[in-house]
């Protein structure tokens, strides 16, 4: 028999995920492309959505003389089964509650990208069933049923079902990798570049300040009390980004707590508090800024 392929596209899923990606991009633009943390978070969400889009935008069922198989999307999830191991195959309708994606149902598993129609496969050596979504269930069920009756192939192969293993591994890796990267970049000491016209604070929530914009330049031994984080990174001793102080003042913090002094740079737009993990480095920067501002 010539290999037959039946492909169903998850149109609704593609529309929903695509719309979600657009919303995330809009949020990134509104939050500001110079704020690394929101970009990182939205970037992670977008990558996850793209991953699911590529994984579930279609479902393809393949039938040849020996096997029936299926693959989701670009093929990260793919399985095939010997026809000789199948007890029966029939056309079924799924409950609307099952939805789309990979689902554990009452007596087996469902793989579906669109609609309620599916084929149901029962294996000879298993109590559970397998349902695969398709828009042509009657035709596929008829082909498989005829092949079962002819019983042309025999096999004692036992399958170790690892369906979804690669997908689960990728999701776990991404989930663990993102907070680790955020912690790595967030806990690094602030990097500052000095030029003839001003200073540039690099990294998360970085910005550039011209000397002409500075209205107040001072050092503090203690920080004002912090009321809340509005859009920033806070873990351990590191505080970076936008915060609100108890005096209702909005401030940009680039600090390591409990390592005075702290440099206060006040401009018309920003109130910036800055220091380094080593006090001497903070003192040296303040001297340079004071000298350059006077010039």
C-alpha positions as CSV (number, residue, x, y, z in Angstrom):
1,X,0.0,0.0,0.0
2,X,1.2,3.5,-0.8
3,X,1.9,5.5,2.3
4,X,-1.0,7.7,3.2
5,X,-0.8,11.0,5.1
6,X,-3.6,13.0,6.7
7,X,-2.8,16.4,8.0
8,X,-5.1,18.6,10.1
9,X,-4.1,22.2,11.0
10,X,-4.9,23.8,14.3
11,X,-6.2,27.0,12.8
12,X,-7.8,28.2,16.1
13,X,-4.7,27.5,18.1
14,X,-2.5,29.3,15.6
15,X,-4.8,32.4,15.8
16,X,-4.9,32.4,19.6
17,X,-1.1,31.9,20.0
18,X,-0.3,34.4,17.3
19,X,-2.5,37.0,18.9
20,X,-0.9,36.3,22.2
21,X,2.6,36.8,20.7
22,X,1.4,40.2,19.3
23,X,0.1,41.3,22.7
24,X,3.5,40.3,24.3
25,X,5.4,42.4,21.7
26,X,3.1,45.4,22.3
27,X,3.7,45.0,26.1
28,X,7.5,45.0,25.5
29,X,7.3,48.2,23.4
30,X,5.1,49.9,26.0
31,X,7.4,48.9,28.9
32,X,10.4,50.3,27.0
33,X,13.0,48.4,25.0
34,X,15.8,49.7,27.4
35,X,14.4,47.8,30.3
36,X,16.1,44.4,30.2
37,X,13.9,42.6,32.8
38,X,10.5,43.2,31.1
39,X,12.1,42.4,27.8
40,X,13.6,39.2,29.3
41,X,10.3,38.1,30.8
42,X,8.2,38.9,27.7
43,X,11.0,37.4,25.5
44,X,10.7,34.2,27.5
45,X,6.9,34.2,27.2
46,X,7.2,34.9,23.4
47,X,9.7,32.1,22.9
48,X,7.5,29.7,24.9
49,X,4.5,30.7,22.7
50,X,6.5,30.2,19.5
51,X,7.6,26.8,20.8
52,X,4.0,25.8,21.3
53,X,3.0,27.2,18.0
54,X,5.7,25.2,16.2
55,X,4.7,22.1,18.2
56,X,0.9,22.2,17.8
57,X,0.2,24.0,14.5
58,X,-0.7,20.7,12.8
59,X,-1.1,17.0,13.4
60,X,-0.1,14.5,10.7
61,X,-1.2,10.8,10.7
62,X,0.9,8.5,8.5
63,X,-0.2,5.0,7.4
64,X,1.9,2.4,5.5
65,X,1.8,-1.4,5.2
66,X,3.1,-2.0,8.7
67,X,2.7,1.1,10.8
68,X,0.4,3.9,11.8
69,X,2.1,6.9,13.2
70,X,1.5,10.6,14.0
71,X,3.6,13.7,14.5
72,X,2.7,17.1,16.0
73,X,3.9,20.3,14.5
74,X,7.6,20.2,13.4
75,X,7.9,16.7,14.8
76,X,9.2,17.1,18.4
77,X,6.4,14.7,19.4
78,X,6.1,11.7,17.1
79,X,5.0,8.1,17.6
80,X,4.4,5.1,15.4
81,X,2.7,1.7,16.1
82,X,2.6,-1.6,14.5
83,X,-0.8,-2.4,12.9
84,X,-0.4,-6.0,14.2
85,X,-0.5,-4.7,17.8
86,X,-3.8,-2.9,17.3
87,X,-7.0,-4.6,18.5
88,X,-9.4,-2.1,17.0
89,X,-9.6,1.4,15.4
90,X,-12.8,3.4,15.3
91,X,-14.1,6.9,14.6
92,X,-15.1,8.8,17.8
93,X,-16.1,12.3,18.9
94,X,-14.3,13.9,21.8
95,X,-15.9,15.8,24.6
96,X,-15.5,19.6,24.2
97,X,-13.9,19.5,27.7
98,X,-10.9,17.7,26.3
99,X,-9.8,20.7,24.2
100,X,-6.6,20.6,22.2
101,X,-3.1,19.6,22.9
102,X,-1.9,16.6,24.8
103,X,-4.5,15.4,27.2
104,X,-4.8,12.6,29.7
105,X,-8.3,11.3,29.4
106,X,-10.2,8.8,31.6
107,X,-8.9,5.7,29.8
108,X,-5.9,6.8,27.9
109,X,-4.3,9.8,26.0
110,X,-5.6,12.3,23.5
111,X,-3.4,14.1,20.9
112,X,-5.4,16.8,19.2
113,X,-4.9,20.2,17.5
114,X,-8.4,21.1,16.3
115,X,-12.0,20.1,16.6
116,X,-13.8,17.1,18.3
117,X,-13.3,14.3,15.7
118,X,-10.7,11.6,16.3
119,X,-9.8,8.0,15.8
120,X,-9.6,5.7,18.8
121,X,-7.0,2.9,18.9
122,X,-7.1,0.0,21.4
123,X,-3.9,-2.1,21.6
124,X,-3.9,-5.9,22.2
125,X,-1.5,-5.7,25.1
126,X,-2.8,-2.6,26.9
127,X,-5.9,-1.5,28.7
128,X,-5.5,2.1,27.8
129,X,-6.6,3.7,24.5
130,X,-5.1,6.2,22.2
131,X,-7.1,9.0,20.5
132,X,-5.6,11.0,17.7
133,X,-7.5,14.1,16.4
134,X,-8.2,14.3,12.7
135,X,-10.8,15.7,10.4
136,X,-11.1,12.4,8.5
137,X,-11.7,9.8,11.2
138,X,-14.1,7.6,9.2
139,X,-11.7,7.1,6.3
140,X,-8.6,6.4,8.6
141,X,-10.6,4.0,10.8
142,X,-11.8,2.1,7.8
143,X,-8.3,1.7,6.4
144,X,-6.8,0.5,9.7
145,X,-9.8,-1.9,10.4
146,X,-9.2,-3.5,7.0
147,X,-5.5,-3.9,7.7
148,X,-6.2,-5.5,11.1
149,X,-8.5,-8.0,9.5
150,X,-5.9,-9.1,6.9
151,X,-3.4,-9.6,9.8
152,X,-0.5,-9.5,7.3
153,X,2.2,-8.5,9.9
154,X,3.1,-10.1,13.2
155,X,5.3,-8.7,16.0
156,X,6.2,-9.3,19.6
157,X,7.9,-5.9,20.0
158,X,7.0,-4.1,23.2
159,X,7.0,-0.3,23.1
160,X,8.3,1.9,25.9
161,X,6.0,4.9,25.5
162,X,8.0,8.0,25.9
163,X,5.5,10.3,24.2
164,X,5.9,13.8,25.3
165,X,9.4,13.2,26.9
166,X,11.2,15.6,24.6
167,X,8.5,18.2,24.9
168,X,8.6,17.9,28.7
169,X,12.4,18.1,28.8
170,X,12.5,21.2,26.6
171,X,9.8,23.0,28.8
172,X,11.7,22.1,32.0
173,X,15.0,23.3,30.5
174,X,13.5,26.6,29.4
175,X,11.8,27.1,32.8
176,X,15.0,26.5,34.7
177,X,17.3,28.3,32.4
178,X,15.4,31.6,32.4
179,X,15.5,32.3,36.1
180,X,19.1,31.2,36.2
181,X,20.0,33.7,33.5
182,X,18.0,36.4,35.2
183,X,19.7,35.8,38.5
184,X,23.2,35.7,36.8
185,X,22.7,39.1,35.1
186,X,20.8,40.6,38.0
187,X,23.4,39.8,40.6
188,X,26.3,41.1,38.6
189,X,28.0,44.3,39.7
190,X,26.7,47.4,37.9
191,X,28.9,48.4,35.0
192,X,29.5,52.2,34.5
193,X,31.3,53.8,31.6
194,X,32.6,57.4,31.9
195,X,32.9,59.7,29.0
196,X,33.7,63.4,28.5
197,X,29.9,64.2,28.3
198,X,28.5,61.9,31.0
199,X,28.2,58.4,32.3
200,X,26.4,55.3,31.0
201,X,25.0,52.7,33.3
202,X,25.0,49.4,31.5
203,X,23.1,46.2,31.9
204,X,19.6,45.8,33.4
205,X,17.6,49.0,33.3
206,X,20.7,50.9,32.1
207,X,20.6,54.5,31.0
208,X,22.8,57.4,29.9
209,X,23.2,60.6,31.9
210,X,24.9,63.8,30.6
211,X,26.7,65.9,33.2
212,X,24.6,68.9,32.1
213,X,21.5,67.0,33.3
214,X,22.7,66.4,36.8
215,X,21.0,68.7,39.3
216,X,22.4,67.0,42.5
217,X,25.4,64.8,43.0
218,X,26.0,63.5,46.5
219,X,26.9,60.4,48.6
220,X,24.7,58.8,51.3
221,X,25.7,56.4,54.1
222,X,22.1,54.9,54.2
223,X,19.4,54.5,51.7
224,X,15.9,55.9,52.0
225,X,13.4,53.2,53.0
226,X,12.0,51.3,50.0
227,X,8.3,51.0,49.8
228,X,7.9,48.7,46.7
229,X,9.4,47.6,43.5
230,X,7.5,48.9,40.5
231,X,9.5,47.5,37.6
232,X,12.8,46.0,38.7
233,X,15.0,43.2,39.9
234,X,15.3,42.4,43.6
235,X,17.1,39.3,44.9
236,X,19.4,39.0,47.8
237,X,21.5,42.2,48.1
238,X,21.0,43.3,44.5
239,X,18.4,45.9,43.6
240,X,18.1,47.1,40.1
241,X,15.5,49.0,38.2
242,X,12.5,51.1,39.2
243,X,11.4,51.4,42.8
244,X,9.2,53.6,45.0
245,X,10.6,54.9,48.2
246,X,8.7,55.6,51.4
247,X,8.7,59.3,50.8
248,X,6.7,58.5,47.6
249,X,9.8,59.3,45.5
250,X,10.3,57.2,42.4
251,X,13.9,56.1,42.0
252,X,16.1,54.0,39.8
253,X,18.3,51.8,41.9
254,X,21.6,50.2,40.9
255,X,22.8,49.1,44.3
256,X,24.1,46.3,46.5
257,X,22.5,46.7,49.9
258,X,24.5,47.2,53.1
259,X,27.7,48.4,51.2
260,X,27.8,52.2,51.7
261,X,28.4,54.8,50.4
262,X,25.6,55.2,47.9
263,X,25.9,57.8,45.1
264,X,22.8,59.9,44.6
265,X,22.4,61.4,41.1
266,X,19.3,63.6,40.7
267,X,18.2,64.9,37.3
268,X,15.0,66.4,36.1
269,X,13.7,62.9,35.0
270,X,15.4,60.5,37.4
271,X,16.5,60.0,41.0
272,X,19.3,57.5,40.8
273,X,21.0,55.6,43.6
274,X,24.2,53.8,42.6
275,X,27.0,51.8,44.3
276,X,29.3,48.9,43.8
277,X,30.1,45.7,45.7
278,X,33.4,47.4,46.8
279,X,33.1,50.7,48.7
280,X,36.4,52.0,47.3
281,X,35.1,51.6,43.8
282,X,32.0,53.6,44.6
283,X,34.2,56.4,46.2
284,X,36.5,56.5,43.1
285,X,33.5,56.9,40.8
286,X,32.0,59.7,42.9
287,X,35.4,61.6,42.7
288,X,35.5,61.2,38.9
289,X,31.9,62.4,38.5
290,X,32.4,65.4,40.8
291,X,35.5,66.4,38.9
292,X,34.0,65.9,35.4
293,X,30.8,67.7,36.4
294,X,32.7,70.8,37.5
295,X,34.6,70.9,34.2
